[in-house]
């Protein structure tokens, strides 16, 4: 039985958040598909709000704090990625973008990615195609065709909620399909041979 390691990155700012809820539903749907195909899934859940200060410091210093570094290693070492952001001012959130800004340029090359977003109204859904998808295309990831946007009205139990469930299931099928055909080869860890930042700061370099 093949187990797929999937990183789930949520850019939600509140707790609880609709962004995290959508990320969880996308993960659960992907797991159902993989199990139905005789596989299994292992998830690493990343709430970016927990790393907000470390991300800002990383931008200023060029080095991630230990907790952020561990999170980055788990994400870039995954077999696939589910990335979900809230939409602000017709684009992804600054926190979401900052996380992908601090990754090494080739960290996500060939990574299967399912993208999702949340917002108040349906008119913001195009941000997935004009902002979020181009971000991962630039990073040379493999983004599945179906992106999933959830507006406030989609969380109901009527036909709108059913439409969201169908989009989630379709996107999960596509991600599972890409995972099934993906090579197990991953790029090397860009931080593997880098001494801890504290040692660099105080000049305690390995002999």
Buried (B, 14 or more C-beta within 10 A) or exposed (E): EEEBBBBBBBBBBEEEBBBBBBBBBBBEBBBBBBEEBEBEBEBBBBBBBEBBEBBEBBEEEEBBBEEBBEBBBBBBBBBBBBBBBBBBEEBBBBBBBBBBEBBEEEBBEBBBBBBBBBBEEBEBBEBBEEBBBEBBEEBEBBBBEBBBBBBEBBBEEEEBBEEBEEBBBBBBBBBBBBBBEBEEEBBEBBBEEEEEBEEEEEEEEEE
